[in-house]
């Protein structure tokens, strides 16, 4: 706040030499800004801008008042005008970028924030916004660089640690994708899947994948230790001791060089990640994935040490939801909203958690409120699916059509719209949407819906081919169910 007021004072000299009534109005507006009464300052600055058109200082002050009052779309327009007249106007760059971020326009915010950062390196507010913008734009490596600087500059700010942890997680996911690309089914891939199951407390599944990884590579360090921990939690002390002994028997890796494995064993996560990336192998990406996950864990640990905050509740809400603990997740979102009432993002996450819990009657009013704000195809989809689950088919179709119009590539919406059309007796309209979404079909249900649509519309040959594919998927699903049953048994070593 003090930073913004400093920028305001710096711009006020631009009204000097004007009639007394304008100077008085400027002083009144400045006083209101100093008192935090931003919305009341806006009409005063609007009147000043009208009286003295094109004055960059007054345009800047108006934009700042609008931004601080939450009128970000209007503020961006003023900051654009300032930058046209004074391209290096630092406050317009910094606050314009911040306003664009609040509007969800990260791509447009980045060049403004990058220029502001280059002009005055190390300003915490700019680093925060720039890191967030990079993160939202999918530029994880750049996001990490900005957020690391921000966390170092403002160690007590929970948002920095939250975003940094999420960025490291994103980098870990990208490394895992490289493992998957070159080594699906390998010991490295199986071990990472096992670790992911452990994080969401699926011990039986984790045990299964650790055993599969050891079958591929009996010398995989860390696997026996992970199995020992599962045995310990299950109360099987003798088995745990045996698995721990097997880990000790493997000994330490040969660390005469600076391999990613050795750097990881030494707790040098960043160097391990860099070495893993440089190796450009499946094993290298495995160690990079593990290292980035450790760095994420450290960032979230710093977040937790700061005590309760919106961002800690957000992190915990996301973790509980991922683990399928929806009641616990909902409690976290409600705690976050008590700290920040009316926050659009938090209200969205709360609604999605209720939706994920399949409590559609409770989800409907929450999603309806969000959909009324407009422009969010995913919310239209979630609401449409909720309405369909509640058997409000016509209302569901209208909402799903809106989602598909906004985002034709949102395949879940197209799949659900196809189901809704079929349920309402409009099989011909269902076909193109069900076909478009077939890549999502993991259990054969979409193929079955498409089969029904083909049968209803008299397309016998297409129905026959789809039936064959559906039966093939059913057999594969039965085999997968047998494998899942095997995973549920934690056996002796």
Secondary structure, 3 states (H helix, E strand, C coil): CHHHHHHHHHHHHHHCCCCHHHHHHHHHHHHHHHCCCHHHHHHHHHHHHHHCCCCHHHHHHHHHHHHHCCCHHHHHHHHHHHHHHCCCCHHHHHHHHHHHHHCCCHHHHHHHHHHHHHHCCCCHHHHHHHHHHHHHCCCHHHHHHHHHHHHHHCCCCHHHHHHHHHHHHHHHHHHHHHHHHHHCCCHHHHHHHHHHHHHCCCHHHHHHHHHHHHHHCCCCCCHHHHHHHHHHHCCCHHHHHHHHHHHHHHCCCCCCCCCHHHHHHCCCHHHHHHHHHHHCCHHHHHHHHHHHHHHHHHHHHHHHHCCCCHHHHHHHHHHHHHCCCHHHHHHHHHHHHHHCCCCHHHHHHHHHHHHHCCCHHHHHHHHHHHHCCCCCHHHHHHHHHHHHHCCCHHHHHHHHHHHHHHCCCCHHHHHHHHHHHHHCCCHHHHHHHHHHCHHHCCCCHHHHHHHHHHHHCCCHHHHHHHHHHHHHHHHHHHHHHHHHHHHCCCCCC
